[in-house]
Amino acid sequence: MAAEKNARAASVLKKEDQIVIGGAGGFIAGALAKYFHDQGFTRIRAIDKKPLPEWYQRVPGAECLCMDLSEEANCKRACEDAVEVYNFAADMGGMGFIERFRIECLRSILINTHMIEAAYRAGAQRYFFSSSACAYNVELQKSPDCRALKESDAYPAMAERGYGWEKLMSEMFCQEYWAERGMETHIPRFHNVYGEPGTWDGGREKAPAAICRKVIEAKDTGDKEIVIWGDGHQTRSFMYIDDCIDGIDMIMHCDKLIATPINLGSDHLVSINELVSLAEEIGGIKLERKYDLDAPKGVGGRNSDNTFIKQVLGWEPSTPLKDGLAKTYAWIEQQYNDRKAGKRTVS
Ligand code: NAD
C-alpha cells in the first residue's frame, strides 16, 4: 500500500518491479512508458495491437509486444509477473470517430474484461483503467455554459452512446474487483488530453490537434479558410499530456483513491472558437471561418469539476492552454513538413 500523501511510483515501487502498459503504441500510454523509463524503471512491458513501426514512441529497453489485448490469452501473457498494470488500450478517437464507430468503441470492453482478470490472476498489486468524461450523463452537458461535472454526475447513468457506456461498465468491473476480490484498482476519468506525440490526422484526431493541423494547412496552401465542426460555441477543457502523466502517477499510488472514479482534467473551459483563435495566434494568421453544422460535434459543453482531486491530492492540472498548445502546434508543424518531405510521421 502507498503510505505517504502524493506517493508516486518512484517512492512505492522497486526499480525492477514489472510494469505492464496496454495501448503503449498510442499517445498517453506511450508517454507513460517513457516517463517510467526516464525514472529508471527497468522492467516495462509495453503492448499494442499496432505493428511496432507504427507506435508513436518506443522506449529503449522496454519489452515491446504487438498483441491484440481483446484476446484472453494475450492478456495473460501481457500480465505475467506484473506488479502494476495500466490499461489504456481502446479503439477510440475524437468525436468524428466515437460518433461513427460505436460498435468498435463498445468492443473495447473485451480488452478491460480480459486485462483485469489477467492482472488479478497474475497477483498484480495495482490495476489502472483509463476512463473518460464521456462516462458522464449527457443530459448535464447540453449547453456550452454547463456547470462543471463532478464525480457523482455519472449516475443516474446516461453516458455517451457506445464509447461512454463502455467506460462506465469497465469502471464498474474495476470497482467490483476491489469489492469482491480485493485487487486495488484506480480509475481516473480523463477530460480531453492533448499534446505531442499524438494523433493529428486521419480521422481519430481530437479538436486541438485537428485545429492546429487546419491552421498549418491553411498557411501552407494559402487557402485562408478554416472549417470548424459545429457552430464553434461548444465548450471543452483541455489537459496537456505532462499534467496527465503526473496525475496518473499520483492517482495510481493514492490509497484514498482505490476503486474511486476521479476527474483528471483541466477546469479551464474554452469554446472551440476560442481554441481556433489561440491556434491562429500561435500560427500568426487570421482565417475565414466556415461552420459545418452537419459534422459531429459531441455534447454542447463539458468541463471538469476539480474539487475532489484538489481535496485528495492538493493538485490539479495547471499547464496553461496557450503554452501546451504552442508546443503541440510546433510539433504538428514539424510532422506536416516531414510528411511533405516524404519522411515517416505518426499519423
Ligand atoms: P490512442 O488511440 O493514442 O491509444 C490507444 C492505443 O490502444 C492505440 O495505440 C491502439 O492501437 C491501442 N489498442 C486499441 N485496441 C487494442 C487492442 N485490442 N489491443 C492492444 N492495443 C489496442 O489513445 P489515447 O489518447 O492515448 O487514449 C488512451 C486511453 O485514454 C484510452 O483508453 C482512451 O479511451 C482514454 N481517454 C483518452 C482521452 C484523450 O483525450 N486522449 C480522453 C479520455 C479518455
Boltz pocket constraint, residues with backbone or C-beta under 6 A from the ligand:
constraints:
  - pocket:
      binder: B
      contacts: [[A, 22], [A, 23], [A, 24], [A, 25], [A, 26], [A, 27], [A, 28], [A, 29], [A, 47], [A, 48], [A, 49], [A, 50], [A, 67], [A, 68], [A, 69], [A, 70], [A, 87], [A, 88], [A, 89], [A, 90], [A, 91], [A, 92], [A, 93], [A, 111], [A, 130], [A, 131], [A, 132], [A, 133], [A, 189], [A, 190], [A, 191], [A, 192], [A, 193], [A, 194], [A, 199], [A, 206]]
      max_distance: 6.0
